[in-house]
């Protein structure tokens, strides 16, 4: 049988040719990539000059060119041009005073109003991007009344797609109109559309108008909404103001209030201590065998914000609870919250309740480990 054989120099030549081919390909690829990158940058910033021209007219107290907005209305029907417009506006904002850029975008509102009919027929991805731009660019900022643009945003609030819903809600927050946000909340509730509580609470914190007014309006209408929409309002309030203490107290007094709403109220009173609540919290712990364990556990954590001998006695009693989480939160409130040391807990260590001693040791050891790790530069998330 004949076997093919190659001389060593032939193999070497083939190898060198292959290496040179790969090198040439890489060089050509790098040049092509750089060319495409520059082309993309030019395309993405293609509207900078045109926008700057219109801002120049505004600086001279002249009306912007109507032909410019007609052209923008045609161009922005393509989503790639919409993306280029976003990049261009963000670039112009770096160069021009914010007030003039905002005035230009106010003039662009008419263009976006016309585009609603175009993007209403597009897929969810393009609709989500359209709503995103309305929000991030502040196209509707300060709008008081509804028209086609806000109507389109309201339609998107109940979309099946979470990105469309979230971006539409973000657009409403950017308007700064409390009544518009209330209308969006009603739309969500009427259509029983679930949306993440965290997204809702975080979104409310981005509201561009008077947050205190918004909080009062939404909380005042809480009985209209399902619990899933009331909780993010309460979380929003907890994150920025302690002015709702008396209002939240009524939630704990209400026998017919939802459990999750009452637990959220307890979280609020941990962050914003309120003396009339002290005894209520203590009673949750003191009579934990007669209430839902979650109330007792949450109240134990909240009591870390209510120092005093009465609280210490109550939490020590809670160390004997049958529920492990109640015991844990009582121990953490005593040690991490109120700062009691081991000698101050001698009565528990010398007592007959083994579970109370064990939970204290567990919390103390965990606290010592964390302290040691902090000294060594290890962070806990």
Secondary structure as the mmCIF struct_conf table of DSSP 4:
data_model
#
loop_
_struct_conf.conf_type_id
_struct_conf.id
_struct_conf.beg_label_comp_id
_struct_conf.beg_label_asym_id
_struct_conf.beg_label_seq_id
_struct_conf.end_label_comp_id
_struct_conf.end_label_asym_id
_struct_conf.end_label_seq_id
HELX_RH_AL_P HELX_RH_AL_P1 UNK A 8 UNK A 44
TURN_TY1_P TURN_TY1_P1 UNK A 45 UNK A 47
HELX_RH_AL_P HELX_RH_AL_P2 UNK A 48 UNK A 59
TURN_TY1_P TURN_TY1_P2 UNK A 60 UNK A 61
HELX_LH_PP_P HELX_LH_PP_P1 UNK A 63 UNK A 65
HELX_RH_AL_P HELX_RH_AL_P3 UNK A 66 UNK A 75
TURN_TY1_P TURN_TY1_P3 UNK A 76 UNK A 77
BEND BEND1 UNK A 78 UNK A 78
HELX_RH_AL_P HELX_RH_AL_P4 UNK A 79 UNK A 95
BEND BEND2 UNK A 96 UNK A 96
HELX_RH_AL_P HELX_RH_AL_P5 UNK A 98 UNK A 107
TURN_TY1_P TURN_TY1_P4 UNK A 108 UNK A 108
HELX_RH_AL_P HELX_RH_AL_P6 UNK A 109 UNK A 119
TURN_TY1_P TURN_TY1_P5 UNK A 120 UNK A 121
BEND BEND3 UNK A 122 UNK A 122
HELX_RH_AL_P HELX_RH_AL_P7 UNK A 124 UNK A 136
TURN_TY1_P TURN_TY1_P6 UNK A 137 UNK A 142
BEND BEND4 UNK A 145 UNK A 145
HELX_RH_AL_P HELX_RH_AL_P8 UNK A 148 UNK A 157
TURN_TY1_P TURN_TY1_P7 UNK A 158 UNK A 158
BEND BEND5 UNK A 160 UNK A 161
HELX_RH_AL_P HELX_RH_AL_P9 UNK A 162 UNK A 175
TURN_TY1_P TURN_TY1_P8 UNK A 176 UNK A 176
HELX_RH_AL_P HELX_RH_AL_P10 UNK A 178 UNK A 190
TURN_TY1_P TURN_TY1_P9 UNK A 191 UNK A 192
HELX_RH_AL_P HELX_RH_AL_P11 UNK A 197 UNK A 205
TURN_TY1_P TURN_TY1_P10 UNK A 206 UNK A 206
BEND BEND6 UNK A 208 UNK A 209
HELX_RH_AL_P HELX_RH_AL_P12 UNK A 211 UNK A 220
TURN_TY1_P TURN_TY1_P11 UNK A 221 UNK A 221
HELX_RH_3T_P HELX_RH_3T_P1 UNK A 222 UNK A 224
BEND BEND7 UNK A 225 UNK A 225
HELX_RH_AL_P HELX_RH_AL_P13 UNK A 227 UNK A 240
TURN_TY1_P TURN_TY1_P12 UNK A 243 UNK A 244
HELX_RH_AL_P HELX_RH_AL_P14 UNK A 245 UNK A 253
TURN_TY1_P TURN_TY1_P13 UNK A 255 UNK A 256
BEND BEND8 UNK A 257 UNK A 257
HELX_RH_AL_P HELX_RH_AL_P15 UNK A 259 UNK A 271
BEND BEND9 UNK A 272 UNK A 272
HELX_RH_AL_P HELX_RH_AL_P16 UNK A 275 UNK A 286
TURN_TY1_P TURN_TY1_P14 UNK A 287 UNK A 287
HELX_RH_3T_P HELX_RH_3T_P2 UNK A 288 UNK A 290
BEND BEND10 UNK A 291 UNK A 291
HELX_RH_AL_P HELX_RH_AL_P17 UNK A 293 UNK A 302
HELX_RH_3T_P HELX_RH_3T_P3 UNK A 303 UNK A 305
BEND BEND11 UNK A 306 UNK A 306
BEND BEND12 UNK A 308 UNK A 308
HELX_RH_AL_P HELX_RH_AL_P18 UNK A 309 UNK A 318
TURN_TY1_P TURN_TY1_P15 UNK A 319 UNK A 320
BEND BEND13 UNK A 322 UNK A 323
HELX_RH_AL_P HELX_RH_AL_P19 UNK A 324 UNK A 332
HELX_RH_PI_P HELX_RH_PI_P1 UNK A 333 UNK A 337
BEND BEND14 UNK A 338 UNK A 338
BEND BEND15 UNK A 342 UNK A 342
HELX_RH_3T_P HELX_RH_3T_P4 UNK A 343 UNK A 345
HELX_RH_AL_P HELX_RH_AL_P20 UNK A 346 UNK A 349
TURN_TY1_P TURN_TY1_P16 UNK A 350 UNK A 350
BEND BEND16 UNK A 351 UNK A 352
HELX_RH_AL_P HELX_RH_AL_P21 UNK A 354 UNK A 375
TURN_TY1_P TURN_TY1_P17 UNK A 376 UNK A 377
HELX_LH_PP_P HELX_LH_PP_P2 UNK A 378 UNK A 380
#
